Amino acid sequence: MIRQFSLRDFPTVGKLQRDGVLLGLEEAFTRPYRPLLAALTVYLTASGLGTCTYVSTDEESGEIEGFVQLRLRRNRPEADVVFVSPALHGSNDLGQVWVRLLKHVCLDVAGRGVQRIFARLPEGGPEVESFCQVGFGVYTREEIFRITPKEVEERGTKPVPFPALRPESMLDSWGLSQLYIAIAPRLVQRAENLLGAGEDSQSLDWPGFGRREGYILEDRGEIIGYLQLWPGQLGHWLRIFLHPRAYEQVGRLLDHGLACWQRYPRRPLYCAVREYQGGLRDPLTERGFRFFASQSILVKHTTVRAQEPVRRLVPALEKRIEPTTPMVNNAYSPPSSVVESR
């Protein structure tokens, strides 16, 4: 049986969280995550928003065998699977626990209007198979590069800010959408649906935490480059997006990012490079970054049922009296429904 977290689950979830998997290298490398605290916060505030925790219990013993946490995204019909416990250790039984939890979660949040569920999993790990059994599919991959303050000092060079960059503003949303269209393959655009009609489209704003710095590079009124820096408690996270015609500026954007990073506490800096951003790898290596990890990014599109109201037929009024014909009302015609796929 699978149900949402309650106070009676406190002791067991506290133990299981020590043997779980935090999904998403962004969070794993930048800030500590406490699954039990996240579950308690939502339960005690009864907000229904934020992180949803589901526990699976054994039908015979009634003991908790695992739990999963999913975080709802603000202002978008989307969610991310962020934590699953226990971790997979080559046991088929544990894999089936994951499958049962994920199936339940997908059905439950689909009923709440969530249309896309994302997961970031270690590249080549056993976790991918369990997610694929539930209908998730890999649509892109990321390589994570890392540099430490000590490595920068050993190189003996000081990064120089790029004066052509300006701070990001709310007015840049449309221009960033055009940059996203120029660099992201169609498959990625369809999976993320960041340009969906009628939705809040922060086109290059993947899930992040806390405050961030954003910088824009323009050419004749068109955004051709974008840099994001997310400071964290364990490390800092950097992303760079460049139009194909702006790759000669990649070094200067990286230097600007390194200069901004040095204003924050001395912690490692990670830079995420998607598989279609190959032009970033060599400049990162030249500045001292080293390949550190990789992850697969998956999505599952849920199905939402929408009821179509039954329209009652009203006889038309005629100006003259006509002989009437007896009508038979078929009481066995069921109302129709429309299934919309997200």
C-alpha positions as CSV (number, residue, x, y, z in Angstrom):
1,M,0.0,0.0,0.0
2,I,1.2,3.5,-0.8
3,R,0.0,6.6,1.1
4,Q,1.2,10.1,1.8
5,F,3.6,10.8,4.7
6,S,2.1,11.3,8.2
7,L,3.6,11.7,11.7
8,R,3.5,7.9,12.4
9,D,6.1,7.5,9.6
10,F,8.6,9.9,11.3
11,P,11.0,7.2,12.8
12,T,11.2,4.9,9.8
13,V,11.6,7.7,7.2
14,G,14.3,9.2,9.4
15,K,16.2,5.9,9.2
16,L,15.5,5.3,5.5
17,Q,16.7,8.7,4.4
18,R,20.3,7.6,5.3
19,D,20.2,5.0,2.5
20,G,18.4,7.0,-0.2
21,V,19.4,8.7,-3.5
22,L,19.2,12.4,-4.0
23,L,18.3,12.9,-7.7
24,G,19.7,16.0,-9.5
25,L,23.4,16.9,-9.3
26,E,22.5,20.6,-9.0
27,E,21.1,20.1,-5.5
28,A,23.5,17.3,-4.5
29,F,26.6,19.4,-5.2
30,T,25.3,22.8,-4.0
31,R,23.3,22.4,-0.8
32,P,22.4,19.8,1.9
33,Y,19.1,18.1,1.5
34,R,17.1,16.7,4.5
35,P,14.2,14.5,3.3
36,L,12.6,14.1,6.7
37,L,12.6,17.9,7.3
38,A,11.1,18.5,3.8
39,A,8.3,15.9,4.6
40,L,7.6,17.4,8.0
41,T,7.4,21.0,6.7
42,V,4.7,20.2,4.2
43,Y,2.8,18.0,6.7
44,L,2.8,20.6,9.5
45,T,1.9,23.5,7.3
46,A,-0.7,21.6,5.4
47,S,0.1,23.7,2.3
48,G,-0.3,21.0,-0.3
49,L,2.6,22.7,-2.1
50,G,6.3,22.1,-2.3
51,T,7.6,18.6,-1.6
52,C,5.2,15.6,-1.6
53,T,6.3,12.5,0.2
54,Y,4.8,9.0,-0.4
55,V,5.6,5.9,1.6
56,S,5.2,2.3,0.5
57,T,4.3,-0.3,3.1
58,D,4.5,-4.1,2.9
59,E,1.0,-5.5,2.7
60,E,1.8,-8.5,5.0
61,S,3.9,-6.9,7.7
62,G,2.7,-3.3,7.4
63,E,6.3,-2.1,7.6
64,I,7.5,0.8,5.5
65,E,9.7,-0.5,2.6
66,G,10.5,2.8,0.9
67,F,9.5,6.3,0.1
68,V,9.7,8.8,-2.7
69,Q,9.7,12.6,-2.7
70,L,8.5,14.8,-5.6
71,R,8.7,18.6,-5.7
72,L,6.0,20.7,-7.5
73,R,7.3,23.5,-9.6
74,R,5.9,27.0,-9.1
75,N,3.6,28.5,-11.7
76,R,4.0,25.5,-14.1
77,P,2.1,22.1,-14.3
78,E,5.4,20.3,-13.7
79,A,7.2,18.4,-10.9
80,D,10.6,16.8,-10.2
81,V,11.3,13.5,-8.5
82,V,14.0,14.5,-6.0
83,F,14.6,11.7,-3.6
84,V,14.0,7.9,-3.5
85,S,14.8,5.5,-0.7
86,P,16.2,2.9,-0.2
87,A,19.0,3.1,-2.8
88,L,19.3,0.4,-5.4
89,H,22.0,-2.2,-4.7
90,G,21.3,-4.7,-7.4
91,S,18.2,-6.1,-5.7
92,N,15.2,-6.9,-7.9
93,D,13.0,-6.4,-4.9
94,L,14.1,-2.9,-4.3
95,G,13.7,-2.1,-8.0
96,Q,10.0,-3.2,-7.8
97,V,9.6,-0.9,-4.7
98,W,10.8,2.0,-6.9
99,V,8.4,1.0,-9.7
100,R,5.4,0.8,-7.4
101,L,6.2,4.1,-5.8
102,L,6.8,5.9,-9.1
103,K,3.6,4.5,-10.7
104,H,1.5,5.8,-7.8
105,V,3.2,9.2,-7.7
106,C,2.6,9.7,-11.4
107,L,-1.1,8.9,-11.2
108,D,-1.6,11.0,-8.1
109,V,0.0,14.2,-9.3
110,A,-1.6,13.8,-12.7
111,G,-4.9,14.0,-11.0
112,R,-3.7,17.3,-9.4
113,G,-3.0,18.8,-12.9
114,V,0.7,18.0,-13.2
115,Q,1.5,17.4,-16.9
116,R,5.2,16.7,-16.9
117,I,7.4,14.9,-14.4
118,F,11.2,15.2,-14.6
119,A,14.0,13.3,-13.1
120,R,17.8,13.7,-13.2
121,L,19.6,10.4,-12.7
122,P,23.2,9.3,-12.6
123,E,24.4,8.4,-16.0
124,G,24.4,4.6,-16.6
125,G,23.1,3.9,-13.1
126,P,20.5,1.2,-12.2
127,E,18.0,3.9,-11.4
128,V,17.3,4.7,-15.1
129,E,15.8,1.2,-15.7
130,S,13.2,1.6,-12.9
131,F,12.1,5.0,-14.2
132,C,11.9,3.7,-17.8
133,Q,9.6,0.9,-16.6
134,V,7.1,3.6,-15.5
135,G,7.2,5.5,-18.8
136,F,10.0,8.0,-18.3
137,G,12.3,8.6,-21.3
138,V,15.7,10.2,-21.5
139,Y,15.6,13.3,-23.7
140,T,19.1,14.8,-23.1
141,R,22.2,14.4,-21.0
142,E,24.5,16.7,-19.1
143,E,28.2,16.6,-18.2
144,I,29.2,18.4,-15.0
145,F,32.6,20.1,-14.9
146,R,34.2,21.3,-11.6
147,I,36.9,23.7,-10.5
148,T,38.0,24.6,-6.9
149,P,39.4,27.9,-5.5
150,K,42.7,26.1,-4.9
151,E,43.0,25.1,-8.6
152,V,42.4,28.7,-9.7
153,E,45.1,29.9,-7.3
154,E,47.6,27.3,-8.7
155,R,47.0,28.6,-12.2
156,G,48.0,32.1,-11.1
157,T,45.6,33.9,-13.4
158,K,42.9,36.3,-12.4
159,P,39.6,36.2,-14.3
160,V,38.5,39.5,-15.9
161,P,34.8,40.5,-16.0
162,F,33.3,40.9,-19.5
163,P,32.1,44.6,-19.7
164,A,29.7,43.8,-22.6
165,L,27.4,41.8,-20.3
166,R,24.5,43.5,-18.6
167,P,22.4,42.2,-15.7
168,E,19.3,40.2,-16.6
169,S,15.9,41.8,-16.3
170,M,12.3,40.7,-16.5
171,L,12.0,42.3,-19.9
172,D,14.4,39.6,-21.3
173,S,11.9,36.8,-21.3
174,W,11.0,36.9,-25.0
175,G,14.6,37.3,-26.0
176,L,15.7,34.3,-23.9
177,S,12.9,32.3,-25.5
178,Q,14.4,33.0,-29.0
179,L,17.8,32.0,-27.7
180,Y,16.4,28.8,-26.4
181,I,14.8,28.0,-29.8
182,A,18.1,28.6,-31.5
183,I,20.2,26.3,-29.3
184,A,17.8,23.5,-28.1
185,P,16.9,20.6,-30.4
186,R,13.2,20.0,-31.2
187,L,13.2,16.9,-29.0
188,V,14.3,18.9,-26.0
189,Q,11.9,21.7,-26.7
190,R,9.0,19.3,-26.9
191,A,10.0,17.5,-23.7
192,E,10.4,20.7,-21.6
193,N,7.6,22.6,-23.3
194,L,9.1,25.8,-22.1
195,L,7.4,27.7,-24.9
196,G,3.9,26.3,-24.2
197,A,1.1,28.7,-25.0
198,G,-0.5,30.3,-22.0
199,E,2.2,29.2,-19.5
200,D,4.7,31.1,-17.6
201,S,7.8,30.8,-19.8
202,Q,11.1,31.6,-18.1
203,S,12.8,30.0,-21.1
204,L,16.3,29.3,-19.7
205,D,15.3,29.1,-16.1
206,W,15.6,25.4,-15.0
207,P,14.9,24.6,-11.4
208,G,17.2,26.4,-9.1
209,F,17.4,27.4,-5.4
210,G,17.6,30.7,-3.8
211,R,19.0,33.8,-5.4
212,R,20.9,33.9,-8.6
213,E,22.9,36.2,-10.9
214,G,22.0,36.4,-14.6
215,Y,23.9,38.2,-17.3
216,I,22.9,39.0,-20.9
217,L,25.0,39.4,-24.0
218,E,23.3,41.2,-26.9
219,D,24.1,41.9,-30.5
220,R,22.0,44.4,-32.5
221,G,19.1,44.0,-30.0
222,E,19.2,40.2,-30.0
223,I,20.2,38.1,-27.0
224,I,23.0,35.8,-28.1
225,G,24.5,34.8,-24.8
226,Y,23.2,34.2,-21.2
227,L,25.1,33.3,-18.0
228,Q,23.5,32.1,-14.8
229,L,25.3,31.7,-11.4
230,W,23.6,30.0,-8.5
231,P,25.4,30.4,-5.1
232,G,25.1,27.4,-2.7
233,Q,26.0,26.2,0.7
234,L,28.3,23.4,-0.5
235,G,29.2,24.6,-4.0
236,H,28.1,27.1,-6.7
237,W,26.4,26.3,-10.0
238,L,27.2,27.9,-13.4
239,R,25.3,27.6,-16.7
240,I,26.2,29.3,-20.0
241,F,23.9,29.5,-23.1
242,L,25.3,30.7,-26.4
243,H,23.9,31.3,-29.9
244,P,26.0,29.4,-32.5
245,R,27.3,32.6,-33.9
246,A,28.5,33.8,-30.4
247,Y,30.9,30.9,-29.6
248,E,33.9,33.1,-30.1
249,Q,32.8,34.9,-26.9
250,V,32.6,31.8,-24.8
251,G,36.0,32.4,-23.1
252,R,35.0,35.9,-22.0
253,L,31.7,34.7,-20.6
254,L,33.5,32.0,-18.6
255,D,35.9,34.6,-17.3
256,H,33.0,36.7,-16.2
257,G,31.4,33.8,-14.4
258,L,34.7,33.0,-12.6
259,A,35.1,36.6,-11.5
260,C,31.5,36.6,-10.1
261,W,32.2,33.3,-8.4
262,Q,35.2,34.7,-6.5
263,R,32.9,37.1,-4.7
264,Y,31.2,34.2,-2.9
265,P,32.5,31.9,-0.1
266,R,35.4,29.6,-1.2
267,R,33.5,26.6,-2.5
268,P,33.8,24.5,-5.7
269,L,32.2,25.8,-8.9
270,Y,30.3,23.4,-11.1
271,C,29.3,24.1,-14.7
272,A,26.6,22.0,-16.5
273,V,27.0,21.3,-20.2
274,R,24.2,19.6,-22.1
275,E,25.1,17.2,-24.9
276,Y,24.1,19.8,-27.6
277,Q,26.5,22.4,-26.1
278,G,29.7,20.7,-27.2
279,G,31.5,24.0,-27.9
280,L,31.8,24.7,-24.1
281,R,33.9,21.7,-23.2
282,D,37.3,22.8,-24.5
283,P,37.1,26.4,-23.1
284,L,36.1,24.9,-19.7
285,T,39.1,22.6,-19.7
286,E,41.5,25.4,-20.8
287,R,40.4,27.4,-17.7
288,G,41.1,24.6,-15.3
289,F,37.7,22.9,-15.1
290,R,37.7,19.1,-15.0
291,F,35.0,16.6,-15.9
292,F,33.4,15.5,-12.6
293,A,30.1,13.6,-13.3
294,S,27.2,13.2,-15.8
295,Q,23.5,12.7,-15.5
296,S,20.6,11.7,-17.7
297,I,17.5,14.0,-17.8
298,L,14.2,12.2,-18.1
299,V,10.6,13.2,-18.5
300,K,7.2,11.5,-18.3
301,H,4.1,13.1,-19.8
302,T,1.0,12.3,-17.8
303,T,-2.6,12.1,-19.1
304,V,-5.3,14.3,-17.8
305,R,-9.0,13.5,-18.1
306,A,-11.3,16.4,-18.8
307,Q,-15.1,16.0,-18.7
308,E,-17.0,17.5,-21.6
309,P,-20.4,18.9,-20.5
310,V,-23.5,17.2,-22.0
311,R,-25.5,19.6,-24.1
312,R,-29.3,19.2,-23.8
313,L,-31.1,19.4,-27.1
314,V,-34.0,21.9,-27.2
315,P,-36.7,21.6,-30.0
316,A,-36.8,24.5,-32.4
317,L,-39.9,26.7,-32.2
318,E,-41.9,26.7,-35.4
319,K,-44.3,29.5,-36.5
320,R,-46.9,27.1,-37.8
321,I,-48.5,24.0,-36.4
322,E,-47.2,20.8,-38.0
323,P,-48.2,17.2,-37.4
324,T,-45.8,15.7,-34.8
325,T,-44.0,12.4,-35.0
326,P,-43.4,10.4,-31.9
327,M,-39.7,10.5,-30.8
328,V,-37.8,7.7,-29.0
329,N,-35.3,8.8,-26.4
330,N,-32.3,6.4,-26.2
331,A,-31.4,6.2,-22.6
332,Y,-28.4,4.0,-23.2
333,S,-26.2,6.7,-24.9
334,P,-23.3,7.5,-22.4
335,P,-21.9,11.0,-22.0
336,S,-18.7,11.5,-23.9
337,S,-15.4,12.4,-22.4
338,V,-12.2,13.8,-23.9
339,V,-8.7,12.6,-22.9
340,E,-6.1,15.2,-23.2
341,S,-2.5,14.2,-23.3
342,R,0.0,16.5,-21.8
